[in-house]
Amino acid sequence: MMANILEANRLVLDTLESCSQGRVDGESHIEGRVVLQTGAVVINSIVRGPAIIGERTRIENAFIGPYTSVYHDCVIHSCEIEHSVALEICLSPHKVAPRRSGHLDLD
């Protein structure tokens, strides 16, 4: 089943057109076809497309490789992922805690 999800992700991302409604700091690099949805933040990271970063997602000190979809309200910190699908409110293994409001705070 996982292979089917990753293949479907690859097929969708192959049709992606770049669009940025998020924020990228000066230390980060966006390469290839990348979608940054509203409120997405990329800090000191590399995002190599095709990739999509969902609403209110924070990418920090990380590498997001090709064929990666990161859904809404995720925090990806100090790690590398590629050819992956990260679902809603996914947290990489760092000090991160969800607030009661549903948004995320870094400790």
N, CA, C and O atoms as CSV, one atom per row, in Angstrom:
chain,resi,resn,atom,element,x,y,z
A,1,MET,N,N,0.812,-1.189,0.000
A,1,MET,CA,C,0.000,0.000,0.000
A,1,MET,C,C,0.860,1.260,0.000
A,1,MET,O,O,0.555,2.212,-0.719
A,2,MET,N,N,1.937,1.282,0.799
A,2,MET,CA,C,2.794,2.458,0.857
A,2,MET,C,C,3.386,2.771,-0.513
A,2,MET,O,O,3.505,3.938,-0.886
A,3,ALA,N,N,3.752,1.748,-1.255
A,3,ALA,CA,C,4.294,1.973,-2.599
A,3,ALA,C,C,3.271,2.677,-3.486
A,3,ALA,O,O,3.641,3.518,-4.306
A,4,ASN,N,N,1.989,2.343,-3.330
A,4,ASN,CA,C,0.937,3.006,-4.107
A,4,ASN,C,C,0.811,4.485,-3.746
A,4,ASN,O,O,0.618,5.330,-4.620
A,5,ILE,N,N,0.921,4.790,-2.462
A,5,ILE,CA,C,0.835,6.183,-2.019
A,5,ILE,C,C,2.007,6.979,-2.571
A,5,ILE,O,O,1.827,8.089,-3.071
A,6,LEU,N,N,3.195,6.422,-2.484
A,6,LEU,CA,C,4.373,7.127,-2.986
A,6,LEU,C,C,4.330,7.290,-4.500
A,6,LEU,O,O,4.755,8.322,-5.019
A,7,GLU,N,N,3.831,6.300,-5.210
A,7,GLU,CA,C,3.703,6.412,-6.664
A,7,GLU,C,C,2.668,7.468,-7.034
A,7,GLU,O,O,2.894,8.255,-7.953
A,8,ALA,N,N,1.543,7.498,-6.337
A,8,ALA,CA,C,0.532,8.527,-6.594
A,8,ALA,C,C,1.101,9.913,-6.297
A,8,ALA,O,O,0.855,10.857,-7.048
A,9,ASN,N,N,1.852,10.041,-5.217
A,9,ASN,CA,C,2.500,11.307,-4.874
A,9,ASN,C,C,3.440,11.744,-5.997
A,9,ASN,O,O,3.441,12.911,-6.390
A,10,ARG,N,N,4.228,10.822,-6.504
A,10,ARG,CA,C,5.166,11.135,-7.589
A,10,ARG,C,C,4.423,11.620,-8.825
A,10,ARG,O,O,4.829,12.598,-9.453
A,11,LEU,N,N,3.341,10.945,-9.175
A,11,LEU,CA,C,2.567,11.334,-10.359
A,11,LEU,C,C,1.970,12.735,-10.220
A,11,LEU,O,O,1.981,13.518,-11.171
A,12,VAL,N,N,1.453,13.044,-9.040
A,12,VAL,CA,C,0.876,14.372,-8.807
A,12,VAL,C,C,1.968,15.438,-8.837
A,12,VAL,O,O,1.805,16.479,-9.474
A,13,LEU,N,N,3.079,15.179,-8.151
A,13,LEU,CA,C,4.147,16.178,-8.093
A,13,LEU,C,C,4.793,16.420,-9.459
A,13,LEU,O,O,5.324,17.502,-9.709
A,14,ASP,N,N,4.750,15.431,-10.333
A,14,ASP,CA,C,5.289,15.632,-11.679
A,14,ASP,C,C,4.510,16.680,-12.470
A,14,ASP,O,O,5.026,17.210,-13.455
A,15,THR,N,N,3.276,16.990,-12.059
A,15,THR,CA,C,2.461,17.989,-12.760
A,15,THR,C,C,2.512,19.360,-12.068
A,15,THR,O,O,1.866,20.306,-12.518
A,16,LEU,N,N,3.263,19.462,-10.998
A,16,LEU,CA,C,3.308,20.647,-10.154
A,16,LEU,C,C,3.930,21.845,-10.865
A,16,LEU,O,O,4.912,21.710,-11.595
A,17,GLU,N,N,3.339,23.023,-10.638
A,17,GLU,CA,C,3.934,24.282,-11.071
A,17,GLU,C,C,4.321,25.064,-9.824
A,17,GLU,O,O,3.567,25.093,-8.852
A,18,SER,N,N,5.479,25.693,-9.844
A,18,SER,CA,C,5.970,26.444,-8.690
A,18,SER,C,C,5.012,27.556,-8.292
A,18,SER,O,O,4.397,28.207,-9.136
A,19,CYS,N,N,4.901,27.757,-6.966
A,19,CYS,CA,C,4.059,28.816,-6.424
A,19,CYS,C,C,4.510,29.039,-4.983
A,19,CYS,O,O,4.683,28.085,-4.225
A,20,SER,N,N,4.699,30.302,-4.611
A,20,SER,CA,C,5.124,30.568,-3.242
A,20,SER,C,C,4.199,31.564,-2.570
A,20,SER,O,O,4.105,32.725,-2.970
A,21,GLN,N,N,3.517,31.081,-1.537
A,21,GLN,CA,C,2.697,31.935,-0.691
A,21,GLN,C,C,3.231,31.907,0.732
A,21,GLN,O,O,2.597,32.399,1.665
A,22,GLY,N,N,4.420,31.317,0.875
A,22,GLY,CA,C,5.049,31.223,2.185
A,22,GLY,C,C,6.235,32.158,2.278
A,22,GLY,O,O,6.388,33.073,1.469
A,23,ARG,N,N,7.084,31.916,3.286
A,23,ARG,CA,C,8.242,32.767,3.541
A,23,ARG,C,C,9.504,31.904,3.558
A,23,ARG,O,O,9.533,30.826,4.153
A,24,VAL,N,N,10.544,32.405,2.891
A,24,VAL,CA,C,11.833,31.717,2.819
A,24,VAL,C,C,12.903,32.695,3.293
A,24,VAL,O,O,12.999,33.805,2.769
A,25,ASP,N,N,13.704,32.298,4.276
A,25,ASP,CA,C,14.745,33.215,4.750
A,25,ASP,C,C,15.937,33.221,3.796
A,25,ASP,O,O,16.014,32.406,2.876
A,26,GLY,N,N,16.862,34.148,4.027
A,26,GLY,CA,C,18.010,34.329,3.142
A,26,GLY,C,C,19.021,33.204,3.176
A,26,GLY,O,O,19.860,33.109,2.280
A,27,GLU,N,N,18.965,32.354,4.178
A,27,GLU,CA,C,19.896,31.224,4.301
A,27,GLU,C,C,19.379,29.962,3.599
A,27,GLU,O,O,20.095,28.964,3.512
A,28,SER,N,N,18.165,30.004,3.111
A,28,SER,CA,C,17.533,28.821,2.508
A,28,SER,C,C,17.638,28.858,0.988
A,28,SER,O,O,17.856,29.909,0.386
A,29,HIS,N,N,17.479,27.688,0.387
A,29,HIS,CA,C,17.505,27.556,-1.066
A,29,HIS,C,C,16.305,26.733,-1.514
A,29,HIS,O,O,16.037,25.653,-0.988
A,30,ILE,N,N,15.594,27.265,-2.493
A,30,ILE,CA,C,14.480,26.550,-3.111
A,30,ILE,C,C,14.924,26.209,-4.522
A,30,ILE,O,O,15.288,27.097,-5.293
A,31,GLU,N,N,14.897,24.933,-4.864
A,31,GLU,CA,C,15.381,24.473,-6.165
A,31,GLU,C,C,14.298,23.669,-6.864
A,31,GLU,O,O,13.675,22.801,-6.253
A,32,GLY,N,N,14.072,23.949,-8.129
A,32,GLY,CA,C,13.095,23.198,-8.902
A,32,GLY,C,C,11.667,23.647,-8.620
A,32,GLY,O,O,11.431,24.735,-8.095
A,33,ARG,N,N,10.729,22.792,-8.979
A,33,ARG,CA,C,9.297,23.099,-8.836
A,33,ARG,C,C,8.856,22.823,-7.400
A,33,ARG,O,O,8.760,21.677,-6.960
A,34,VAL,N,N,8.592,23.923,-6.686
A,34,VAL,CA,C,8.213,23.826,-5.278
A,34,VAL,C,C,6.994,24.702,-5.036
A,34,VAL,O,O,6.931,25.836,-5.511
A,35,VAL,N,N,6.028,24.173,-4.298
A,35,VAL,CA,C,4.873,24.942,-3.853
A,35,VAL,C,C,5.017,25.161,-2.352
A,35,VAL,O,O,5.144,24.212,-1.579
A,36,LEU,N,N,4.995,26.434,-1.955
A,36,LEU,CA,C,4.931,26.796,-0.539
A,36,LEU,C,C,3.561,27.399,-0.317
A,36,LEU,O,O,3.257,28.470,-0.842
A,37,GLN,N,N,2.736,26.722,0.454
A,37,GLN,CA,C,1.383,27.210,0.686
A,37,GLN,C,C,1.377,28.300,1.760
A,37,GLN,O,O,2.389,28.546,2.417
A,38,THR,N,N,0.236,28.941,1.926
A,38,THR,CA,C,0.077,30.069,2.835
A,38,THR,C,C,0.577,29.747,4.237
A,38,THR,O,O,0.185,28.747,4.839
A,39,GLY,N,N,1.443,30.606,4.743
A,39,GLY,CA,C,1.950,30.458,6.099
A,39,GLY,C,C,3.106,29.500,6.258
A,39,GLY,O,O,3.631,29.356,7.363
A,40,ALA,N,N,3.526,28.831,5.179
A,40,ALA,CA,C,4.685,27.938,5.255
A,40,ALA,C,C,5.941,28.785,5.465
A,40,ALA,O,O,6.064,29.877,4.911
A,41,VAL,N,N,6.872,28.267,6.271
A,41,VAL,CA,C,8.100,28.985,6.576
A,41,VAL,C,C,9.272,28.035,6.361
A,41,VAL,O,O,9.256,26.899,6.834
A,42,VAL,N,N,10.296,28.511,5.638
A,42,VAL,CA,C,11.506,27.733,5.403
A,42,VAL,C,C,12.675,28.532,5.977
A,42,VAL,O,O,12.924,29.667,5.569
A,43,ILE,N,N,13.388,27.926,6.931
A,43,ILE,CA,C,14.474,28.594,7.632
A,43,ILE,C,C,15.738,27.735,7.533
A,43,ILE,O,O,15.740,26.566,7.916
A,44,ASN,N,N,16.806,28.333,7.014
A,44,ASN,CA,C,18.110,27.671,6.937
A,44,ASN,C,C,17.993,26.242,6.398
A,44,ASN,O,O,18.540,25.305,6.980
A,45,SER,N,N,17.284,26.087,5.295
A,45,SER,CA,C,16.996,24.756,4.754
A,45,SER,C,C,17.106,24.754,3.237
A,45,SER,O,O,17.190,25.803,2.598
A,46,ILE,N,N,17.103,23.561,2.682
A,46,ILE,CA,C,17.045,23.368,1.239
A,46,ILE,C,C,15.776,22.581,0.932
A,46,ILE,O,O,15.509,21.546,1.543
A,47,VAL,N,N,15.005,23.083,-0.018
A,47,VAL,CA,C,13.839,22.355,-0.514
A,47,VAL,C,C,14.080,22.147,-2.006
A,47,VAL,O,O,14.158,23.110,-2.770
A,48,ARG,N,N,14.196,20.903,-2.409
A,48,ARG,CA,C,14.470,20.556,-3.802
A,48,ARG,C,C,13.246,19.859,-4.378
A,48,ARG,O,O,12.852,18.786,-3.923
A,49,GLY,N,N,12.654,20.487,-5.386
A,49,GLY,CA,C,11.430,19.966,-5.979
A,49,GLY,C,C,11.649,18.879,-6.999
A,49,GLY,O,O,12.776,18.590,-7.401
A,50,PRO,N,N,10.544,18.279,-7.410
A,50,PRO,CA,C,9.202,18.718,-7.090
A,50,PRO,C,C,8.834,18.378,-5.645
A,50,PRO,O,O,9.068,17.277,-5.146
A,51,ALA,N,N,8.238,19.400,-4.998
A,51,ALA,CA,C,7.832,19.239,-3.601
A,51,ALA,C,C,6.719,20.228,-3.289
A,51,ALA,O,O,6.579,21.258,-3.949
A,52,ILE,N,N,5.936,19.899,-2.280
A,52,ILE,CA,C,4.896,20.806,-1.800
A,52,ILE,C,C,4.976,20.863,-0.283
A,52,ILE,O,O,5.057,19.839,0.394
A,53,ILE,N,N,4.951,22.091,0.234
A,53,ILE,CA,C,5.004,22.328,1.674
A,53,ILE,C,C,3.681,22.967,2.057
A,53,ILE,O,O,3.335,24.034,1.549
A,54,GLY,N,N,2.946,22.329,2.941
A,54,GLY,CA,C,1.584,22.733,3.267
A,54,GLY,C,C,1.471,23.973,4.139
A,54,GLY,O,O,2.463,24.498,4.645
A,55,GLU,N,N,0.243,24.420,4.298
A,55,GLU,CA,C,-0.065,25.616,5.076
A,55,GLU,C,C,0.461,25.507,6.501
A,55,GLU,O,O,0.351,24.463,7.145
A,56,ARG,N,N,1.030,26.601,6.974
A,56,ARG,CA,C,1.509,26.740,8.352
A,56,ARG,C,C,2.578,25.712,8.734
A,56,ARG,O,O,2.785,25.449,9.919
A,57,THR,N,N,3.249,25.137,7.751
A,57,THR,CA,C,4.315,24.177,8.026
A,57,THR,C,C,5.636,24.913,8.167
A,57,THR,O,O,5.899,25.882,7.456
A,58,ARG,N,N,6.457,24.445,9.086
A,58,ARG,CA,C,7.760,25.060,9.349
A,58,ARG,C,C,8.857,24.052,9.017
A,58,ARG,O,O,8.893,22.950,9.563
A,59,ILE,N,N,9.736,24.446,8.124
A,59,ILE,CA,C,10.905,23.639,7.748
A,59,ILE,C,C,12.118,24.385,8.281
A,59,ILE,O,O,12.357,25.523,7.878
A,60,GLU,N,N,12.890,23.777,9.175
A,60,GLU,CA,C,14.023,24.482,9.768
A,60,GLU,C,C,15.234,23.568,9.872
A,60,GLU,O,O,15.142,22.448,10.376
A,61,ASN,N,N,16.377,24.062,9.387
A,61,ASN,CA,C,17.635,23.303,9.421
A,61,ASN,C,C,17.439,21.915,8.829
A,61,ASN,O,O,17.877,20.920,9.406
A,62,ALA,N,N,16.780,21.852,7.681
A,62,ALA,CA,C,16.405,20.557,7.104
A,62,ALA,C,C,16.663,20.527,5.599
A,62,ALA,O,O,16.854,21.561,4.958
A,63,PHE,N,N,16.663,19.323,5.063
A,63,PHE,CA,C,16.702,19.102,3.617
A,63,PHE,C,C,15.432,18.368,3.235
A,63,PHE,O,O,15.160,17.274,3.730
A,64,ILE,N,N,14.656,18.978,2.352
A,64,ILE,CA,C,13.465,18.339,1.806
A,64,ILE,C,C,13.802,18.014,0.362
A,64,ILE,O,O,13.987,18.911,-0.461
A,65,GLY,N,N,13.880,16.736,0.063
A,65,GLY,CA,C,14.292,16.303,-1.259
A,65,GLY,C,C,13.131,16.166,-2.221
A,65,GLY,O,O,11.977,16.395,-1.859
A,66,PRO,N,N,13.446,15.794,-3.443
A,66,PRO,CA,C,12.414,15.688,-4.466
A,66,PRO,C,C,11.352,14.641,-4.123
A,66,PRO,O,O,11.580,13.689,-3.377
A,67,TYR,N,N,10.196,14.873,-4.705
A,67,TYR,CA,C,9.036,13.985,-4.555
A,67,TYR,C,C,8.607,13.844,-3.099
A,67,TYR,O,O,8.331,12.750,-2.607
A,68,THR,N,N,8.564,15.006,-2.424
A,68,THR,CA,C,8.125,15.032,-1.036
A,68,THR,C,C,6.935,15.959,-0.889
A,68,THR,O,O,6.945,17.084,-1.386
A,69,SER,N,N,5.918,15.481,-0.206
A,69,SER,CA,C,4.740,16.274,0.135
A,69,SER,C,C,4.658,16.348,1.654
A,69,SER,O,O,4.617,15.326,2.338
A,70,VAL,N,N,4.634,17.571,2.167
A,70,VAL,CA,C,4.496,17.781,3.603
A,70,VAL,C,C,3.175,18.508,3.805
A,70,VAL,O,O,2.981,19.601,3.271
A,71,TYR,N,N,2.276,17.921,4.562
A,71,TYR,CA,C,0.924,18.454,4.709
A,71,TYR,C,C,0.909,19.661,5.649
A,71,TYR,O,O,1.969,20.163,6.022
A,72,HIS,N,N,-0.268,20.127,6.032
A,72,HIS,CA,C,-0.448,21.310,6.855
A,72,HIS,C,C,0.023,21.097,8.292
A,72,HIS,O,O,-0.012,19.984,8.818
A,73,ASP,N,N,0.467,22.198,8.916
A,73,ASP,CA,C,0.772,22.239,10.350
A,73,ASP,C,C,1.836,21.251,10.790
A,73,ASP,O,O,1.750,20.680,11.877
A,74,CYS,N,N,2.837,21.047,9.947
A,74,CYS,CA,C,3.943,20.154,10.300
A,74,CYS,C,C,5.154,20.968,10.716
A,74,CYS,O,O,5.288,22.133,10.344
A,75,VAL,N,N,6.030,20.353,11.485
A,75,VAL,CA,C,7.325,20.932,11.815
A,75,VAL,C,C,8.372,19.891,11.450
A,75,VAL,O,O,8.400,18.792,12.003
A,76,ILE,N,N,9.226,20.259,10.513
A,76,ILE,CA,C,10.335,19.396,10.100
A,76,ILE,C,C,11.598,20.124,10.529
A,76,ILE,O,O,11.902,21.199,10.012
A,77,HIS,N,N,12.333,19.549,11.470
A,77,HIS,CA,C,13.469,20.241,12.078
A,77,HIS,C,C,14.678,19.321,12.130
A,77,HIS,O,O,14.596,18.199,12.630
A,78,SER,N,N,15.801,19.804,11.609
A,78,SER,CA,C,17.093,19.099,11.708
A,78,SER,C,C,17.029,17.671,11.200
A,78,SER,O,O,17.479,16.743,11.873
A,79,CYS,N,N,16.465,17.495,10.003
A,79,CYS,CA,C,16.437,16.162,9.407
A,79,CYS,C,C,16.410,16.267,7.890
A,79,CYS,O,O,16.308,17.361,7.336
A,80,GLU,N,N,16.499,15.146,7.237
A,80,GLU,CA,C,16.446,15.056,5.781
A,80,GLU,C,C,15.358,14.075,5.388
A,80,GLU,O,O,15.289,12.970,5.925
A,81,ILE,N,N,14.507,14.477,4.450
A,81,ILE,CA,C,13.511,13.555,3.910
A,81,ILE,C,C,13.404,13.766,2.407
A,81,ILE,O,O,13.587,14.877,1.910
A,82,GLU,N,N,13.115,12.716,1.708
A,82,GLU,CA,C,12.871,12.789,0.271
A,82,GLU,C,C,12.020,11.597,-0.131
A,82,GLU,O,O,11.954,10.596,0.581
A,83,HIS,N,N,11.366,11.719,-1.291
A,83,HIS,CA,C,10.472,10.663,-1.780
A,83,HIS,C,C,9.540,10.215,-0.658
A,83,HIS,O,O,9.420,9.023,-0.374
A,84,SER,N,N,8.876,11.195,-0.020
A,84,SER,CA,C,8.073,10.905,1.168
A,84,SER,C,C,6.775,11.697,1.178
A,84,SER,O,O,6.603,12.671,0.445
A,85,VAL,N,N,5.864,11.241,2.038
A,85,VAL,CA,C,4.626,11.954,2.316
A,85,VAL,C,C,4.536,12.092,3.829
A,85,VAL,O,O,4.478,11.095,4.549
A,86,ALA,N,N,4.526,13.354,4.315
A,86,ALA,CA,C,4.369,13.628,5.745
A,86,ALA,C,C,2.950,14.137,5.954
A,86,ALA,O,O,2.547,15.125,5.341
A,87,LEU,N,N,2.201,13.476,6.805
A,87,LEU,CA,C,0.798,13.814,7.005
A,87,LEU,C,C,0.624,14.973,7.980
A,87,LEU,O,O,1.588,15.432,8.593
A,88,GLU,N,N,-0.605,15.437,8.113
A,88,GLU,CA,C,-0.937,16.599,8.920
A,88,GLU,C,C,-0.428,16.471,10.354
A,88,GLU,O,O,-0.505,15.409,10.972
A,89,ILE,N,N,0.094,17.588,10.860
A,89,ILE,CA,C,0.614,17.708,12.219
A,89,ILE,C,C,1.736,16.703,12.482
A,89,ILE,O,O,1.858,16.176,13.588
A,90,CYS,N,N,2.535,16.446,11.484
A,90,CYS,CA,C,3.704,15.577,11.615
A,90,CYS,C,C,4.827,16.381,12.256
A,90,CYS,O,O,5.077,17.523,11.869
A,91,LEU,N,N,5.498,15.792,13.226
A,91,LEU,CA,C,6.593,16.452,13.912
A,91,LEU,C,C,7.856,15.626,13.755
A,91,LEU,O,O,7.849,14.418,13.995
A,92,SER,N,N,8.944,16.277,13.350
A,92,SER,CA,C,10.210,15.560,13.331
A,92,SER,C,C,10.702,15.439,14.773
A,92,SER,O,O,10.239,16.178,15.642
A,93,PRO,N,N,11.616,14.533,15.038
A,93,PRO,CA,C,11.996,14.243,16.431
A,93,PRO,C,C,12.852,15.334,17.060
A,93,PRO,O,O,14.072,15.200,17.148
A,94,HIS,N,N,12.212,16.410,17.497
A,94,HIS,CA,C,12.883,17.482,18.206
A,94,HIS,C,C,11.932,18.020,19.244
A,94,HIS,O,O,10.806,17.536,19.349
A,95,LYS,N,N,12.338,18.987,19.998
A,95,LYS,CA,C,11.486,19.552,21.041
A,95,LYS,C,C,10.400,20.413,20.416
A,95,LYS,O,O,10.597,21.605,20.181
A,96,VAL,N,N,9.276,19.813,20.153
A,96,VAL,CA,C,8.157,20.511,19.547
A,96,VAL,C,C,6.902,20.099,20.291
A,96,VAL,O,O,6.707,18.918,20.576
A,97,ALA,N,N,6.052,21.060,20.607
A,97,ALA,CA,C,4.833,20.737,21.347
A,97,ALA,C,C,3.635,21.431,20.712
A,97,ALA,O,O,3.695,22.633,20.455
A,98,PRO,N,N,2.544,20.702,20.450
A,98,PRO,CA,C,1.343,21.355,19.926
A,98,PRO,C,C,0.676,22.199,21.006
A,98,PRO,O,O,0.579,21.778,22.159
A,99,ARG,N,N,0.222,23.379,20.635
A,99,ARG,CA,C,-0.553,24.202,21.555
A,99,ARG,C,C,-1.998,23.770,21.492
A,99,ARG,O,O,-2.405,23.088,20.551
A,100,ARG,N,N,-2.766,24.154,22.468
A,100,ARG,CA,C,-4.191,23.806,22.491
A,100,ARG,C,C,-4.933,24.380,21.293
A,100,ARG,O,O,-5.955,23.832,20.879
A,101,SER,N,N,-4.432,25.483,20.727
A,101,SER,CA,C,-5.112,26.112,19.598
A,101,SER,C,C,-4.952,25.313,18.312
A,101,SER,O,O,-5.615,25.601,17.315
A,102,GLY,N,N,-4.073,24.306,18.328
A,102,GLY,CA,C,-3.828,23.513,17.128
A,102,GLY,C,C,-2.594,23.945,16.379
A,102,GLY,O,O,-2.149,23.245,15.470
A,103,HIS,N,N,-2.019,25.099,16.743
A,103,HIS,CA,C,-0.765,25.530,16.127
A,103,HIS,C,C,0.383,24.970,16.931
A,103,HIS,O,O,0.183,24.468,18.038
A,104,LEU,N,N,1.583,25.048,16.389
A,104,LEU,CA,C,2.723,24.407,17.002
A,104,LEU,C,C,3.684,25.431,17.577
A,104,LEU,O,O,3.891,26.493,16.990
A,105,ASP,N,N,4.271,25.116,18.726
A,105,ASP,CA,C,5.297,25.951,19.348
A,105,ASP,C,C,6.578,25.141,19.446
A,105,ASP,O,O,6.558,23.965,19.808
A,106,LEU,N,N,7.698,25.789,19.116
A,106,LEU,CA,C,8.992,25.162,19.353
A,106,LEU,C,C,9.407,25.463,20.776
A,106,LEU,O,O,9.303,26.604,21.228
A,107,ASP,N,N,9.881,24.446,21.491
A,107,ASP,CA,C,10.374,24.657,22.868
A,107,ASP,C,C,11.729,25.310,22.825
A,107,ASP,O,O,12.321,25.575,23.871
